[in-house]
Amino acid sequence: MPKKKVSFLVPEEKINKLDALADLTGHDRSFYLNEAVDLFLNLTEHHSQRIEQGISDIEAGRVSLHNVVLQTLQVVRQRRQT
């Protein structure tokens, strides 16, 4: 995959921690920055998919009222205590 150079400002304290991690593991700073970007993108994609699924569930009527869920949880908790 082709790479592009990106530049942005990061607090010095974070760079120091990143460099210490890189020194400890033998990876370079770019490796960890790429890992962080991948994690962020994956998490954002996951959240977007969950939101879309939630919207689909609402549109299809696959929802429960908050108070009904709380009542059900209360019954489950009471059964566990007996």
N, C-alpha and C positions, 0 to 999 in steps of 0.2 A: 504494500500500500504506500503510495507517495506520501511524503511528509512535508509539512509546511512549518515554518518558524513562526512562533507566536510570542509576543512579549506582553507582560502585564506586571503590575506592582504587587509585591507580597511583603508583609511586614518582616523585618530582619529576623525576628525571633523564630518565625516559621521556617525561614530559609536555613537558619542554624540547626533547627531540629531535623529538617529534611536532609541536610548535609551530614549530620551525625548518623542518621539512619543509613544513608548511602555508604558512608565509611564503614559502618558496622557490617553491612551485608554484602558489599562489593558491587552493588548496583549503583547506577548514577542517578542524579537528580531527575533527569528526564523520565527514567523508568517509573519512579514514584509519582511524578506529575501525571504521566499517562495512565497509571493505575487509578489515580484519584478521579481523573476525567471519565474513565470507563465506568467506575463505580457510580459516579453522579449520573451519567447518561442512562445506565441500566436502571437505576433507582427511579429516575424521572419517567422512563418509559413504562416501568412497572406501575407506578402511580397513575399514569395516564390510562393504562389499560384497565386498572381497577375502577377508575372513575367512569370510563366508558361502559364497563360492565354494570356498574351501579345505575347509570342512566338507563341502560337497556332494561334492567330489572324493574325500575320504576315505571317505565313506559309499558312493560308487560304485566304490571300489577303484582310483581313478585316482591312485595314489601310487607313489613310488619310495623304496626304502630309502636312507638317507643314505650308507652305505658303497658302494652300487652307483653312486650319482651321483658320488661321489669317484673311484671307479675309472674311470668313463667320462670324467671330466674329465682324469684323468691320461693316459689313452690319447690324447685329443684334443691335449693339450699336447705329448706325445711326437711325434705326427704332425706338428705344426707346426714342431718343431725340426729335422725331417729334410728 
